Amino acid sequence: MASTELGARLKKFRQTQQLTQTALADQLHVSRQTVSSWETGRNQPDIATITQLATLYAVPVDNLLQDTATASVTKPVVHPNASLLVVLFGVLLVERVTQFSTFPALYWMDFLILLLIGLMLNLGIARHYPNTWTKRIHWIGLTVFAALSLGSGSINAFNMGFGLMTTCQFSGLVVIIALVRKCWQSRSTKVTQR
């Protein structure tokens, strides 16, 4: 396989994800020049990096190595966190509208919904302008959301009733699982880089 063909595919996948060379380099913990050398065909990434790129782009490794995935290259991949936030937003909104509860409990649900909207906006900004601050804000926001929703559901804050209490606990637990999964993936990625 010619390295220029691989470089062209790597560039195409990066551009499909709307990432700059600098943003991709930051995510892979390499220099921008390294990414540039891959895309121009001067060098090739090692197999661990190709695997990391495939995970980042949510495509099989074969799609990076062979020119068989033109359909999947042109279609942008939905970030898993975006799907999680949209599902949680829908669940909280439905529960907020359908459950009878005290006003403080309903206001609390409004606050959690607004927090999710803020996280979705931040994720949208992070896609167009990726940097470490938007990532930190996202993960800190998810952690705060998990703690607040799980805590309020566990202590039955505001006497919210069984439906809202269960929804808060469920939402917090789902976010905690997502956070632990992300930490585990990031740790295993760092281990394979060594």
C-alpha positions as CSV (number, residue, x, y, z in Angstrom):
1,M,0.0,0.0,0.0
2,A,1.4,3.4,-0.9
3,S,1.9,5.7,2.0
4,T,0.4,8.6,0.0
5,E,-2.9,6.6,-0.3
6,L,-2.9,6.0,3.4
7,G,-2.1,9.7,4.0
8,A,-4.9,10.8,1.8
9,R,-7.4,8.6,3.6
10,L,-6.2,9.8,7.0
11,K,-6.6,13.4,5.9
12,K,-10.1,12.7,4.5
13,F,-11.2,11.0,7.8
14,R,-9.8,13.9,9.8
15,Q,-11.6,16.5,7.7
16,T,-14.8,14.5,7.8
17,Q,-14.7,14.8,11.6
18,Q,-14.0,18.6,11.2
19,L,-10.7,18.3,13.1
20,T,-7.7,20.4,12.5
21,Q,-4.3,18.8,12.4
22,T,-3.5,20.5,15.7
23,A,-6.7,19.2,17.4
24,L,-6.0,15.7,16.2
25,A,-2.4,15.9,17.4
26,D,-3.6,17.0,20.8
27,Q,-6.0,14.1,21.1
28,L,-3.3,11.6,20.0
29,H,-0.5,13.3,22.1
30,V,1.7,13.9,19.1
31,S,2.9,17.0,17.3
32,R,1.0,18.7,14.5
33,Q,4.0,18.0,12.3
34,T,3.7,14.3,12.9
35,V,0.1,14.4,11.7
36,S,1.1,16.4,8.7
37,S,3.9,13.9,7.9
38,W,1.3,11.0,8.0
39,E,-1.1,12.9,5.7
40,T,1.6,13.8,3.1
41,G,3.0,10.2,3.1
42,R,6.4,11.1,4.5
43,N,5.8,8.8,7.5
44,Q,3.2,6.3,8.5
45,P,1.6,5.9,11.9
46,D,2.3,2.7,13.9
47,I,-0.5,0.1,14.3
48,A,-1.4,1.4,17.8
49,T,-1.9,4.9,16.5
50,I,-4.0,3.5,13.5
51,T,-6.1,1.6,16.1
52,Q,-6.5,4.8,18.1
53,L,-7.5,6.8,15.0
54,A,-10.0,4.1,14.0
55,T,-11.5,4.4,17.5
56,L,-11.6,8.2,17.4
57,Y,-13.3,8.1,14.0
58,A,-15.6,5.2,15.0
59,V,-14.7,3.1,12.0
60,P,-13.0,-0.3,11.5
61,V,-9.2,-0.3,11.1
62,D,-9.7,-1.7,7.7
63,N,-11.4,1.5,6.6
64,L,-8.3,3.4,7.4
65,L,-6.0,0.9,5.7
66,Q,-8.0,0.1,2.6
67,D,-10.1,2.3,0.2
68,T,-13.3,0.3,0.7
69,A,-15.2,2.7,2.9
70,T,-16.1,5.7,0.8
71,A,-19.6,5.7,2.1
72,S,-18.6,5.7,5.7
73,V,-15.9,8.4,5.1
74,T,-18.4,10.9,3.8
75,K,-20.9,10.4,6.6
76,P,-20.0,12.2,9.9
77,V,-20.0,10.1,13.0
78,V,-22.2,11.0,15.9
79,H,-20.3,11.4,19.1
80,P,-21.4,8.8,21.7
81,N,-21.7,11.6,24.3
82,A,-24.1,13.5,22.1
83,S,-26.4,10.5,22.0
84,L,-26.2,10.1,25.7
85,L,-27.1,13.7,26.4
86,V,-30.0,13.7,23.9
87,V,-31.4,10.5,25.5
88,L,-31.0,11.9,29.0
89,F,-32.6,15.2,27.9
90,G,-35.6,13.3,26.5
91,V,-36.0,11.2,29.6
92,L,-35.8,14.1,32.0
93,L,-38.1,16.3,29.8
94,V,-40.8,13.5,29.6
95,E,-40.6,12.9,33.4
96,R,-40.8,16.7,34.1
97,V,-43.9,17.0,32.0
98,T,-45.7,13.8,33.0
99,Q,-45.0,13.6,36.8
100,F,-46.9,15.5,39.5
101,S,-44.7,16.8,42.2
102,T,-43.9,19.8,44.4
103,F,-42.8,23.0,42.8
104,P,-39.2,22.8,44.2
105,A,-38.9,19.3,42.7
106,L,-40.1,20.5,39.3
107,Y,-37.7,23.5,39.4
108,W,-34.9,21.1,40.3
109,M,-35.8,19.0,37.2
110,D,-35.8,22.3,35.1
111,F,-32.3,23.0,36.5
112,L,-31.0,19.5,35.5
113,I,-32.6,19.9,32.0
114,L,-30.9,23.3,31.6
115,L,-27.6,21.7,32.7
116,L,-27.9,19.1,30.0
117,I,-28.7,21.7,27.4
118,G,-25.6,23.6,28.4
119,L,-23.5,20.4,28.0
120,M,-25.0,19.8,24.6
121,L,-24.1,23.3,23.5
122,N,-20.6,22.8,24.9
123,L,-20.3,19.6,22.9
124,G,-21.4,21.4,19.8
125,I,-18.8,24.1,20.4
126,A,-16.1,21.4,21.0
127,R,-16.8,19.8,17.7
128,H,-16.2,23.0,15.8
129,Y,-13.4,24.4,18.0
130,P,-11.8,21.4,19.8
131,N,-9.5,22.4,22.6
132,T,-8.7,21.2,26.1
133,W,-11.0,23.7,27.8
134,T,-14.2,22.5,26.1
135,K,-13.3,18.9,26.9
136,R,-12.7,19.8,30.6
137,I,-15.9,21.7,30.8
138,H,-17.7,18.8,29.3
139,W,-16.3,16.2,31.7
140,I,-16.6,18.5,34.7
141,G,-20.2,19.2,33.7
142,L,-21.0,15.6,33.3
143,T,-19.5,14.8,36.7
144,V,-21.5,17.6,38.4
145,F,-24.7,16.4,36.6
146,A,-24.1,12.9,37.8
147,A,-23.4,13.9,41.4
148,L,-26.4,16.3,41.6
149,S,-28.9,14.0,40.0
150,L,-27.8,10.9,41.8
151,G,-27.5,12.8,45.1
152,S,-30.9,14.4,44.8
153,G,-32.6,11.2,43.8
154,S,-30.9,9.3,46.7
155,I,-31.9,11.7,49.4
156,N,-35.3,12.3,47.8
157,A,-34.6,16.1,47.9
158,F,-37.6,18.4,47.6
159,N,-40.0,15.4,48.3
160,M,-40.0,14.8,44.6
161,G,-42.0,11.6,44.6
162,F,-41.0,8.1,43.3
163,G,-41.1,8.9,39.6
164,L,-38.8,11.9,39.7
165,M,-36.6,10.3,42.3
166,T,-36.1,7.2,40.2
167,T,-35.4,9.3,37.1
168,C,-32.8,11.3,38.9
169,Q,-31.1,8.2,40.2
170,F,-31.2,6.5,36.8
171,S,-29.8,9.5,35.0
172,G,-27.0,9.9,37.5
173,L,-26.1,6.3,37.3
174,V,-26.0,6.3,33.5
175,V,-23.7,9.3,33.5
176,I,-21.4,7.7,36.1
177,I,-21.2,4.5,33.9
178,A,-20.3,6.7,30.9
179,L,-17.6,8.5,32.9
180,V,-16.1,5.3,34.2
181,R,-16.1,3.8,30.7
182,K,-14.4,6.9,29.2
183,C,-11.8,6.8,32.0
184,W,-11.2,3.1,31.4
185,Q,-10.9,3.7,27.6
186,S,-8.5,6.6,28.1
187,R,-6.4,4.6,30.5
188,S,-6.2,1.6,28.1
189,T,-5.3,3.9,25.2
190,K,-2.4,5.4,27.3
191,V,-1.2,1.9,28.2
192,T,-1.1,0.8,24.5
193,Q,0.8,3.9,23.6
194,R,3.7,3.0,25.9
